[in-house]
Amino acid sequence: MKYPLMCVLVWLGASGHAQASGAAYRVTSVGHEHPSAQIKRTTIAVQVGDDALDRFRIVRLRRHGPLLHGANPLLLLAPFGFPAEFWEITESGDYHDAFAPQVALAGYDVWLVDSRLADAEAGECESGAVDCAAMAEWDQETAIADAMFAHRLVHAAHPAKKAVIGGLSGGSSTAMATVDRHPHVFAGLFMWEGTLYTADPAIRARNAAFCAQDEALLDAGVFFDPAVQGFKLLFQLANAAPNDPSPVPGFPPGTTNLQALLFAFAAPNPSSPLNFTEDFIRLVGNPPATTLAFSSIDRLLELGPLVGNYAPIAFIRDTHCSLAGLDDRFTDKLDRFRGDVLVYAEGLGFGQMMVDTAGLMTRADVTIDLHPELGESDRYFHLDRESVALEPLLAWLAHVD
């Protein structure tokens, strides 16, 4: 299907075929590479409208040789604030050890989609050196539109097969919201620790307070959050000098740079708006002992270079307001989806919220894979990721109609 797809890409690049919020989508470049002897990698750059910030990329991974017979193409959305390369990180230096390449090697046509990132250095949005006004529109609706543009390309490559869409964290939420908006388009939905629904009154109340804060910021003309730069700094220090004392305030005396990073991932922080429950943690571990219970610290450190400088408040607002039960635009039609659903739920992350969401899909064939002992991101960074994350996904994909 290479040449028909290339014709579609040329046509989209010339015509601005898809629309979101009145802005035309167009392909601006297509690049090809071979990160290994067995994998073909295609990078598709997409521009939306005329603003330089309104762009993202789609990365396609295929193995050399035929695909698995009858396999549905797989569309994986990156977590909120991360590029498509999130799915390709590996601590071993062997590209085949990364998650998305492993799925591609199993015979699936895998398409990775960026979460939109501001191409701006720290301070450039505040100073006006870069006009970051476009981020005011980077909400869940925009993320859905980006996913559906990627789907057009997937459909051009596989007109006879419905795709499976999925993601992790914010990418999971957007995958769910995309299926809610287009319940008859996809063969399957893969939700990995990310949702926009809860039945828990306490969690709803917590997120309602954050929703109100987000709305106030947007009303005041504040549409980006630079707080992620502190997160980025923790990664930089941990990678550069893991055993040096951390200069970042707020940690116990004597905390090293690596321990500080682990505190950010493994210690509950009820004040954080990106921790959606009071006891939400991303990785189970013991920061003072510089250990993680289930996950690879080396793989975690590979995440550092992918952290951006700004987060769009509009997307965060949609998450908080939806979890608060104040906005059901992204969950109100889930009962219309009749495809297959795989839900990865971790007890110390979104946990029961994932189970609550599965309950909304009353006509779908739902499989829930619950690990009560894990934090939100433990399955992705797990030392035995092949058995806890990859193998269950591949087994499920093999049975998607």
Secondary structure, DSSP 8 states (H G I E B T S, - for coil): -HHHHHHHHHHHHHH---EETTEEEEEEEEEEEEEETTEEEEEEEEEESS-TT-EEEEEEEEESS---TT---EEEE--TT--GGGGG--SSS-GGGSHHHHHHHTT--EEEE--------TTHHHHTSS--GGGGG-SHHHHHHHHHHHHHHHHHH-TTS--EEEEETHHHHHHHHHHHHSTTT-SEEEEES--S----HHHHHHHHHHHHHHHHHHHTT--EETTHHHHHHHHHHHHH-TTSB--STTS-TT-BHHHHHHHHHHS--TT-TT--STT--SS-EEGGGTEESSB-HHHHHTTGGG--S-EEHHHHHHHHHHHTTS--TTTTTGGG--SEEEEEEETTTTTHHHHHHHTT-TTSEEEEEEETT--TTHHHHBTTHIIIIIHHHHHHHTT--
